[in-house]
Amino acid sequence: VGDGSAAATDLSYDNISSIMFLNPEVACVGLSEREAQRRNLPHKVSCFDLSVINRALINNVSHADDASVGFVKMLVTDDEEMRLLGMRAVTQGASALIETAALFIQERRSVRDLERCLHPHPAVSEAVVEALRILLAPPNPQPS
């Protein structure tokens, strides 16, 4: 706004998504694993295969010769806060999934807040919930 009423903020590209409208769609936002490693950021990764998500299977019926229906991959800080650092999605409708992640990255929000959002069933967004469950699950104790 040119009237000076809005506070000036530095431009950040961390929350600007990239979407390729291919078949299936490819969408990403935020840091990749490689970039997090380059910045020496402690992080955790969760990748969930959409082959068990009903809506993804329904969407993929017309592509039965392609065994892959896609995935959702999330990158979070490896600390108590578990802020969302990045997300990748490859599936029909990936473009619709990625913008919520962009907002969480911009607002420096925890994936715990994203888990509290309602996600419809059957929907491809269920893959986001499943990726979150992997990240938020307590560690499995190893037998001694």
Sequence and secondary structure as in RCSB ss.txt:
>XXXX:A:sequence
VGDGSAAATDLSYDNISSIMFLNPEVACVGLSEREAQRRNLPHKVSCFDLSVINRALINNVSHADDASVGFVKML
VTDDEEMRLLGMRAVTQGASALIETAALFIQERRSVRDLERCLHPHPAVSEAVVEALRILLAPPNPQPS
>XXXX:A:secstr
 TTS S       TT  EEE  SSEEEEEE  HHHHHHTT  EEEEEEEGGG HHHHHHTGGGTT     EEEEE
EESSSS BEEEEEEEETTHHHHHHHHHHHHHTT BHHHHHTS   SS TTHHHHHHHHHHHS       
